[in-house]
Amino acid sequence: MTITFVKEQKDVVVAQGSNLRQKALENGIDLYTFKGKLMNCGGYGQCGTCLVEITAGMDNLSPKTAFEEKVLRKKPENYRLACQTMVNGPVSVNTKPK
């Protein structure tokens, strides 16, 4: 299956159940704003800085975790934390949404 990073115009082929954050970083995709680069938790789901917008394929992702529900409660429904998201089918991702 493929993760399409929209801004970067890059497709990444991944195995089912792959972690979105891990695959982005392995493929040179920058997920973090300046603040996020300084303060990210390293993918442990504690900081909320790896925010992404899912533009297609939302139903191909793992359910939101309790931490995501809390952190993203005021964000649009299609926002996810990359470190908490497992990919189970084709998806399109917008990094560093405004």
Beta strands, then each sheet from edge to edge (+ up, - down):
strand 1: 2-5
strand 2: 10-13
strand 3: 18-19
strand 4: 51-56
strand 5: 79-81
strand 6: 86-87
strand 7: 91-95
sheet 1: 2+ 1- 7- 4+ 5-
sheet 2: 3+ 6-
end
